[in-house]
Amino acid sequence: MKLQISHQTNYYYDEMAHRSVQYIRMTPMQLPHQIIHQWNVMLPKVALSQKDGFGNDWLTLSRKEAHNNLQMQASGIVEINTDTERLEDMPHVPYLLFTVQTPLTECSEGMRDFAAPYLKNPSHEQLKAMASALLTKMPYTPNATHVGTTAAEAFDIGAGVCQDHTHVFLGCLRDQHIPARYVSGYLYDDSANHMSSHAWAEAWLDGYWYTFDISNQLFQPSSHVYVAIGRDYLDAAPVRGVRMGGGYENLYSQVLVSRLS
């Protein structure tokens, strides 16, 4: 399946910023089940291109001139194999790395009690059942959390978005030493082309990575475009950075994913 993707992100500041550095992960990964036919990232100026420790394409944008906005446009054509059921491991990133908790995924007692019935004998079917129960426990609710909300906090709130679902799922699995990783990217949905960036979890079972998209209850990467992987949101966020000045910021972001063939 070929997908046309357009991702526009604009930050507007209410004061002038004097310096800023942004780390941008908006380029899909080259994977066996995913072919990048065309991709372009338009930025205010030339950025340094490199790869991070997880193999994600990473652009570093440094601005020393005064500015009151940051505008980014990523677009291109990606083809994914819709018959893909699971992914093999990446040789440069050992799967055991993803057993380590982070401050965003740390497991609470409540999370541990919730996950216990499903993780006594963890299997693909048991983890799917846990993903279903988690969505019931934490209905998808925009604006209930923010990017810094931890898994334990979101679980206590009982609501969240794809980032929160993923963090809770990862935290529960890692608590039982099951490797689990965070994935950011895009999702094709033929009923709603306009979407924001998406996030989902993957768990290491029987020598493969299996997809657990809790927010949409999808368990194969047949509609997912991989942009970045990591231990949590901070490793795979589309944009992270620092600036001097600028005051408050307003964010406008829109993603359009449409099918070509």
C-alpha positions, 0 to 999 in steps of 0.5 A: 500500500502506497501512502501520501503523507503531509505533516505540517507543524508550526510553533508561534511565539508571543515574543522574539526568541534569540536562539534555539536548537531543535531536534527533529525526527520527521523522516520515516525509517527504512525497514524491510516492510517499509519503502521510502519512495520520496521524502522531504523535510522543509525547514527555515534553514539547513539542518545537520542530518545524522542518526541517533543511537536507535537508528532514527533519522535526526535533524538538528536545526540551530538558529542564532537569529531572532525569530518568533516562529518555527515552521516545518513541513515534511511530506513524501510517499511511503509504501508499506507491506500490509501483510506484515505480522511482526518485525525482526529485531534491529542488530544495532539496538539489542532488544534487552535495552527495552527492558529498562524503565524510564521516568515516563514509564515507571510502573506504579502499584496500581499498574502492576495490579492491573497487569498481573492477570495478563502477565502470569503467562504472557502470550500474544493473546494475553497481551492483546487482552491487556491492551483491550482492558487498558483502553477500557480503563483509560478511554482515549481523551484528548487534553486530559494529559500533556507530554510530560505526564507519566504512565503512573499519572495517566493511569491514575487519571484514567484517561489519555491519548496514544502516548499515555496508552503506550507508556502505561503498556510499556511500563507494565511489561518492563516491570516483568522484564518483557522488552517493550519499545515506543514507536512514533509515526503515522497511521492510515485510517480510511475513515479519517485521513486527517490525524496527528502524529501517532504512537504505539507500543511493540513487545518482544515475544518469541524472537519478534517485535509485535505491534500493540496499538492500544488506542486503535486496538490494532495488532499488526503494523499493516496501517502504520508508518514507522518514523522513530523508535525509542524507550519512551516519547522523549526518544521518539518525539517529532520535535524537541528543543530549547530556546532563549526567549520567545515567551509562550508558544502556540502550536499548530500541527496537521497530518494528512495520510491518504492512500495512493494504491 
